[in-house]
Each structure stands twice: as C-alpha cells, then as structure tokens.
Amino acid sequence: MSAAPVRIFVPIDAAALSVGAEAVAQAIASEATTRGLSVEIVRNGSRGMLWLEPLVEVETTEGRIAYGPVTAKDVAALFDAGFVSGGAHALRLGKTEELDWMKRQQRLTFERVGVIDPLSIADYRAYGGFKGLEKALALTGGEIVDAVKASGLRGRGGAGFPTGIKWKTVHDAKAEQKYIVCNADEGDSGTFADRMLFEGDPYLVIEGMVIAAIAVGATRGYIYLRSEYPHAHRTLQRAILKAEAAGMIGASVLGSEHAFHLEVRLGAGAYICGEETSLLESLEGKRAIVRAKPPLPALQGLFGKPTVVNNVLSFAAVPWIMDHGAQTYADYGMGRSRGTLPIQLGGNVRRGGLIELAFGISLREIIEDMGGGTLSGRPIRAVQVGGPLGAYLTAEQLDVQMDYEALAAMRAMLGHGGIVVFDDSVDMAKQARFAFEFCAKESCGKCTPCRIGATRGVETMNRIIAGTEVPKNIAVLRDLSKLMTDASLCAMGGLTPMPVLSALNHFPEDFDRPPLPLAAE
Amino acid sequence: MAGYPAWDQDSARMIVAGLAHLEGATLPMLHALQDEFGYVDPQAVPLIAEALNLSRAEVHGAISFYHDFKTAPQPARIVKLCRAEACQALGCESVVDELSRNHGIAVDDHHAGDAIVETVYCLGNCALGPSALVDGELIGRVDAARIAGLCQHGKAHS
C-alpha cells in the first residue's frame, strides 16, 4: 500500500448520474477495498461523450485511459482485466485525449470540464484557472471592455448581442451600485452546456463574472439558476463558498481593492425567466413579467441599477480571452461569429453530447459524422436548432454552417447552440401545435399577442390536425404568426411562430391530412 | 406526508425572518418554506408581506406565477417527467400513453393520491432522454415501467 493510489475518474455530472455513475463509483470503491488496492476516486465533470456514460477514466503513465459505458456489474471484470493500469477489456476505448470525438474539437471554454475535480481550487489553478483574472486585475475597466469587444464575443444566450458593447454601456453608466447577473435559466430543450459547465468547472463562470465586475465597477453579482438543475445548484453553492475562502470573491478579489459578492439564486420553473428582464423581475422577488425596453438593463437593470446580464457561456468565454488575448479568440470562427460555440447535440441521435468548435462547422458534420445519425436507426426527418423557439430544418438543409448570420438567412436561429434530432416518425403538425401549447403555458401574460395568440394557435392547430377546413385554417395560422412575430413584447411570443412556420413551410404534407373519421377506434 | 412536518406558523416565521436581509428575498423565502414543509401554505402570505413590506397581493402574485410553488401538501412521491422536444424525439409521449394504458397513471393528475407524475420542460439531459427527476435524482433513458415502479415505491414509503 506504499505506492501512490491510482486515480480513477467517475463523473458526477447529472447526465452521467442519470445512467448509473453513482453505482459505478461505489462498486469501484468496494471492489478496490476487497482487493486491497489503493485507489483515489475523483468525481469529475463529464467529457461530453454522453452516449458513453458512465465513462470511467484511469490515470496511467501513458495518460488517461477511458472505459465506457461502464455499469456497476462490469466493475469486477474490469479489475480482473487490470484496468487500474489500463488493461485490455471490451469496454476499453483508449486514451481519452485521442478519441475521435475529443480530437475533433476546439475546447476553450470546456478545456477543463471532465479533466479536473470541479471543486478543487488547486486543480483549477493547475489547469490554467485564475490567469485571466490576474491579467484583468492589471488593467483598467476600460481596457478589459476593449479586450472583450476586440474578441468579437457575442452573447451566447441566443440573441448574439456583442458582449463588449453591453459591458461598455454599464462601464460608462454612473451609479453607486452596479450588478453582474448570470443568466443560468437554461430552459431551452436540447441545451445543457450551462449545466455541464457548472457541474464540471464552476470556478470558470465565477472567474468570468469577477472579470466583468472589475470591468464595469460592479460589487454584487447573482447567478440565476433554474430549479430543474439540483446537481448544478449543489456544486455552485459549494464552489461559491470555496471561492470566497480562496479569496477569489468577497471583500477583496485576490488581494486587490475590488470587492465582489456573489450569490446563486434558484428560479422556480418558469421558462420565461430566461428572458433577461423577466429574470431581473424574478430576482427582485416579483412575478417574472417581461419589462418593456428601453430602459436597457445595462442602464436600469436589477433594482433599477446598471446591470450586466450575460449568459453562462458568455461569462465563461472571458477568462480565456483575457489569458490568451482577444485576437487569439477572434481567430476562431467565421464572419461576424467569432470564437467557439459549445454545441449540444441531443434528441434522437446515436452519439449525443457536448461538442465545442469554432463557428462554421455544418449541421451535417455534427449530426452525421460526430452524432452518427439517429439512435433509432431510421432516417433523419427534422432537426430543431436553437431551442423551442428555433426553426425545424429538413434533412436536406443540414449543410448550413453553425453561424448566427447563416442560420438567420434561412429563417432559423442558433440560439444557445442546442440541436435536437428527430427521425421520420415525427409528426410536424403536432410539433407546431406543441410550440403554441408551450408558449401558452409559459407566456408571462403581459402582452396580448403572446398570451392570447398562443391559445388561438393551439386551437387553430387542433382544427388543422382534425382536417377541418384546412386551407382556411392555414391562412389563419399564417396571419396569427405574423401578428405574434410583429407585435409581441419579447422573444417568447415573437419567436414561437418560427418553429410553427418552419414546420408548415418545410413539411406541408403533415398539415394536409383528410378529416379524421368521427368514431376513431 | 412522508418526509415533511405539518405546516407550523412559528417555524415558518423563523424561516422568513432568517432570510429577510436578502435583496429580493421573496423567492428564497418561498423555496425555503417549500423545502421545509413540502408546500407553501397560504398562511405564509401575510408573513412574507410583513417581513418585506409588500402587499399580500404581491406575495400571492409571486407564489401563483411560478410552476414550482405548491399551495397544498403534495403526494409523497413526485416524478417529474420531461416532455420537451428532445425527449419528444425519444418517445416521451409514448411513455405518457403507456403509463395511462398499462399502469393506470394519468400524468399531471393531482388527485392521484400518494404519487404523481408531473410534466416538466427540460431537465438538461437531452442526449440521454427520455428523462425524469425523482427526489432530486436524474434518471435517463426512462420508460413507463420504471416510472410506474417509482410511483409504487413512493406508495410503500407513505
């Protein structure tokens, strides 16, 4: 027992836990005890190869060797095969870093996720953490803002607004109190990058928020996290305590004159809180009713004070930018979409997970090459990009590049980078109906086009699905969609027509069915 | 109700007082009360209103806006089943149909007794769906039989 214990990594990411990672960790611990082997089990984040979860890694002299998907039942056989020294076994995948899925990526934001112990400050520092913050502390607020501007970083929440310009507005505003708010209400179906980042590298987001605070002169910050993420919540709460103890946040950031106090706040199951003004209302303790803009949150945000509201991934990009330089970041990407995008591939797909790449890769490469097509093995029929308010694309449209402008040109949107694959069993009229149903349930109710329009949309879709006066009802559907697009106060009502119209335009055959027989079955 | 003490106005008052110093304390208070008692009793409304110098209407308005907050005791077992697009693509609606057809479980039926299967939209497990969240634990690749089993398990504990 004198040798150093073998380090074995078993993810504590919620997705890995959802398919049995906890039982695997326990089995490894008890098997090691039985065999008198000295092992150290590290609970890391997920590498993002979710179809291989639980993915167990063993640290060897040649590097980390991956095994997966491992079940608790496999553990004894893995020990028999000598997996603690990287031994051969049917589940052995090879060196993690050399797996095709990993090699093809450009991981900047996710460089540490799955690699380190998420809550270890020492690991964070050893793998490049704090460097961006240390560089930022040597700059003026204006210089930090200029660097973020020069990086070309655009808001990763979906709207794609230039982050540096937002920061400049808050920087220039005069106020006794300013706030930094992290929008972690990752409600879009098909997205989980924020969750993985919090569970796999929480200090990165905190570091990004601290840099923002120094840049604009804010001293308080909140992370607004959705309540559907209990694992991320636990990790974040612990990370904030440890970050305070390490002097990363608190009365003096790394011994400087800057103070930054940070809290995590839980949402309460309202999709609309992903909209920034609604999120601010919720943080203030109110019904999350969308605010009219102007005033911009940058000038009158939380409690009426100048506030930076950014997505998790926007904050998380900043430490890398500060450390490696704005131009290095801007060298990735295409057109006006600079840097990398953490893409989330889900739905009916064989190999789903997280893929971070420079903007510009095509949907087809992601879904077919990396994703391996559908899980069901049936043909791809539709792909929804950008969450529940994003467009449905056809299998023929997949050559489009992942880029804000390229998708907008085809009346689609990138959103938060989520891709959901459907096979040929999908009924697109039902998907269109669902878009309205979701909007009706989640509308904040402030503006009429969204509040009433969504319900009228469900009714219209019911008539179309029943085959009642289809041409007339499709005309109503188009008219209603135009009205919601033009007259809604925020993206909830304004973009609900995007999935609806894309379904109608790309899959018209699903909207033209004969009337249902009255006595079904 | 298994796991939760009955509503107690004095404990509730202490929980509210303990959080009154926070900025925008309403949601933290409501979460803390629901964590303690499993729901937010309407008696909490005047407590929070007084502690935060709000009208009762404002507090009631906040409680009723958010899907999470329940104003009556909940079943011992709550299974949150994701029915958003990524899980739809993997057949969550078939799971709902099968629960009803083969297991006598109607999703979102609040009169079902000891267990309830509730609709939620997205648990962030979109590559391993259909997904459910039970007692804070996430379950991937879930099917109707597993959910029905979880509901039975809930009954055994109540």
Chai-1 contact restraints between the chains, C-beta under 6 A:
chainA,res_idxA,chainB,res_idxB,connection_type,confidence,min_distance_angstrom,max_distance_angstrom,comment,restraint_id
A,A14,B,L138,contact,1.0,0.0,6.0,A-B,restraint_1
A,A15,B,N125,contact,1.0,0.0,6.0,A-B,restraint_2
A,A15,B,L128,contact,1.0,0.0,6.0,A-B,restraint_3
A,L17,B,L138,contact,1.0,0.0,6.0,A-B,restraint_4
A,S18,B,N125,contact,1.0,0.0,6.0,A-B,restraint_5
A,S18,B,L128,contact,1.0,0.0,6.0,A-B,restraint_6
A,S18,B,L138,contact,1.0,0.0,6.0,A-B,restraint_7
A,S18,B,I139,contact,1.0,0.0,6.0,A-B,restraint_8
A,S18,B,G140,contact,1.0,0.0,6.0,A-B,restraint_9
A,V19,B,L128,contact,1.0,0.0,6.0,A-B,restraint_10
A,V19,B,G140,contact,1.0,0.0,6.0,A-B,restraint_11
A,L50,B,A127,contact,1.0,0.0,6.0,A-B,restraint_12
A,L50,B,L128,contact,1.0,0.0,6.0,A-B,restraint_13
A,S189,B,A84,contact,1.0,0.0,6.0,A-B,restraint_14
A,S189,B,E85,contact,1.0,0.0,6.0,A-B,restraint_15
A,S189,B,A86,contact,1.0,0.0,6.0,A-B,restraint_16
A,S189,B,C122,contact,1.0,0.0,6.0,A-B,restraint_17
A,G190,B,A86,contact,1.0,0.0,6.0,A-B,restraint_18
A,G190,B,C126,contact,1.0,0.0,6.0,A-B,restraint_19
A,F192,B,G124,contact,1.0,0.0,6.0,A-B,restraint_20
A,F192,B,C126,contact,1.0,0.0,6.0,A-B,restraint_21
A,R195,B,G124,contact,1.0,0.0,6.0,A-B,restraint_22
A,S227,B,D68,contact,1.0,0.0,6.0,A-B,restraint_23
A,E228,B,L123,contact,1.0,0.0,6.0,A-B,restraint_24
A,P230,B,G136,contact,1.0,0.0,6.0,A-B,restraint_25
A,L266,B,H31,contact,1.0,0.0,6.0,A-B,restraint_26
A,A268,B,Y66,contact,1.0,0.0,6.0,A-B,restraint_27
A,A268,B,D68,contact,1.0,0.0,6.0,A-B,restraint_28
A,G269,B,Y66,contact,1.0,0.0,6.0,A-B,restraint_29
A,G269,B,H67,contact,1.0,0.0,6.0,A-B,restraint_30
A,G269,B,D68,contact,1.0,0.0,6.0,A-B,restraint_31
A,A270,B,Y66,contact,1.0,0.0,6.0,A-B,restraint_32
A,L283,B,G24,contact,1.0,0.0,6.0,A-B,restraint_33
A,E284,B,G24,contact,1.0,0.0,6.0,A-B,restraint_34
A,G285,B,G24,contact,1.0,0.0,6.0,A-B,restraint_35
A,G285,B,T26,contact,1.0,0.0,6.0,A-B,restraint_36
A,G285,B,L27,contact,1.0,0.0,6.0,A-B,restraint_37
A,R287,B,G61,contact,1.0,0.0,6.0,A-B,restraint_38
A,R287,B,A62,contact,1.0,0.0,6.0,A-B,restraint_39
A,R287,B,F65,contact,1.0,0.0,6.0,A-B,restraint_40
A,G346,B,A86,contact,1.0,0.0,6.0,A-B,restraint_41
A,G346,B,C126,contact,1.0,0.0,6.0,A-B,restraint_42
A,G346,B,A127,contact,1.0,0.0,6.0,A-B,restraint_43
A,G347,B,A86,contact,1.0,0.0,6.0,A-B,restraint_44
A,G347,B,A89,contact,1.0,0.0,6.0,A-B,restraint_45
A,N348,B,A89,contact,1.0,0.0,6.0,A-B,restraint_46
A,N348,B,L90,contact,1.0,0.0,6.0,A-B,restraint_47
A,G352,B,A127,contact,1.0,0.0,6.0,A-B,restraint_48
A,G353,B,A127,contact,1.0,0.0,6.0,A-B,restraint_49
A,Q384,B,E85,contact,1.0,0.0,6.0,A-B,restraint_50
A,V420,B,E85,contact,1.0,0.0,6.0,A-B,restraint_51
A,V420,B,A86,contact,1.0,0.0,6.0,A-B,restraint_52
A,V420,B,A89,contact,1.0,0.0,6.0,A-B,restraint_53
A,F422,B,A89,contact,1.0,0.0,6.0,A-B,restraint_54
